[in-house]
């Protein structure tokens, strides 16, 4: 592991740790979803200023949906900003802008399901469009079975209810 500083904080999804270090003139933070960081990192954030990267690490936990992942080319990716129409997937190897992708989506303990989507935007490492999100891509859901779409709606309703105890409020 590179020399740096360990950031620890408790976010809405639980305890998060990030290893902050400097590489090639930029600040980087490798983010681990749990403590201690036994498994592989979820994603890496980069930026020109240390404070910018620290802020992005703390903000990133707000957007990720606990227990929701997607599968692309055999890799399981964390999902953020989930909606009925699409989501953001964090990965160091995003597909090309405009690419059609067949993916799996897992919502908590429910069995995963397949859908077809289109990559609508890419968050690059060097010039991110959304600094609070890591490298990855936004996907618009184009083809999905109706029961699976209803499962997304149900999952989002449960997130809102769990966060504030009453239905009808926006999550995060």
Helices and strands as residue ranges (DSSP letters): E 5-11, E 14-23, E 26-32, E 43-47, H 50-63, E 64-72, E 75-83, E 86-90, E 100-107, E 113-123, E 136-143, H 146-164
